[in-house]
Amino acid sequence: MIQQLTSYIADTWMGGDAAGLTPQAPLLELNIIDSAAIFDFVYYLQAEFGVVVPLSDVTPHNFASIEAIAAMVDRLRSERVG
């Protein structure tokens, strides 16, 4: 999932250049994504990973890095199943 998220971010907001985009890169601090882009990202996550991202999960903490996004998706998947 990390690679898939990295590719999506690079293709959507970085002109396809993922150089330096690590799983821990602070996406918001580096202005790679902004608050408006988060909602586009939510739509992608819902379509691609089959999760529903509640508005309460649309927080800077959950979108701080690729690792944080992956953790949120994993949590939402497990909540859906459980």
Secondary structure as GFF3:
##gff-version 3
##sequence-region A 1 82
A	DSSP	alpha_helix	2	13	.	.	.	ID=ss1
A	DSSP	alpha_helix	35	49	.	.	.	ID=ss2
A	DSSP	three_ten_helix	55	57	.	.	.	ID=ss3
A	DSSP	alpha_helix	66	81	.	.	.	ID=ss4
###
